Amino acid sequence: MKRSEINQVIKDMEQLIKEHKFEIPPFAKWSAGEWSDKGHEYDEIRDNKLGWDITDFGLGRFDQVGFSLLTIRNGNLTMDQYKKTYAEKLLMLYEGQSAAMHFHWNKMEDIINRGGNDVYITVYNGAEDGSILQTDVTVAMDGKLSIVAAGTKVKLSPGESITITPYLYHDFLVPATGGSVLLGEVSMCNDDENDNRFADSAVGRFPEIEEDELPYRLLCNEYPIQPENG
């Protein structure tokens, strides 16, 4: 993706967040330049990858397959100094955009439609070897338990949520009309490097970036590392 595209996506997501009256933490508003003087007192942000995250899943078709995230809080299962056992994110998908089919080996999460368009989530059970099963799926939505056929597209309208358990394959699909959707995620600790299983082995997580302009916000894997005496 081009940096100019990433910058615009973040601005669009900031506007969507503002429209739905969700306040975001101060670090989410820092410019790239403001990061230069942030010392080790902000290592929690660096170590736990808080902040902005844009992905095209390595496919180079962001307008069709991709989504945008803001990680607001997160724990860390590998660093003892971080005791949080939970995470919170905001996600945005444009109209007509989808996210790749995947499951989490360990993470349980609730996906909440915070406002805007509807979103459809296709569900399948996954096996320990990562294969997709054609068995009926148990779906928990806002206190209601349902059994649906494999491959069912579950609709979330604004205010509705679904619980995603480990090994539950899911994707996201936004209708071609009706605008963008703002989603919330409340979950166990997030570990994108180790906990994602994609149905398509060609899918990646972080995009290659073509630097055609200066960054508007740094992404969560771009923060400058401070020297030990910094």
GIJOPE-V333530 format. One record per run of one state. SS is the DSSP state (H for helix, E for strand, C for the rest). FROM is the first residue (numbers start at 1). LEN is the number of residues. If there is no record, write none. Layout:
SS/FROM/LEN, SS/FROM/LEN
This chain:
C/1/1, E/2/1, H/3/17, C/20/6, H/26/4, C/30/3, H/33/5, C/38/2, H/40/8, C/48/3, E/51/5, C/56/9, E/65/1, C/66/1, E/67/8, C/75/11, E/86/8, C/94/4, E/98/7, C/105/4, E/109/8, C/117/2, E/119/8, C/127/5, E/132/1, C/133/4, E/137/5, C/142/2, E/144/5, C/149/3, E/152/5, C/157/4, E/161/4, C/165/3, E/168/6, C/174/7, E/181/8, C/189/7, E/196/3, C/199/11, E/210/1, C/211/8, E/219/1, C/220/11
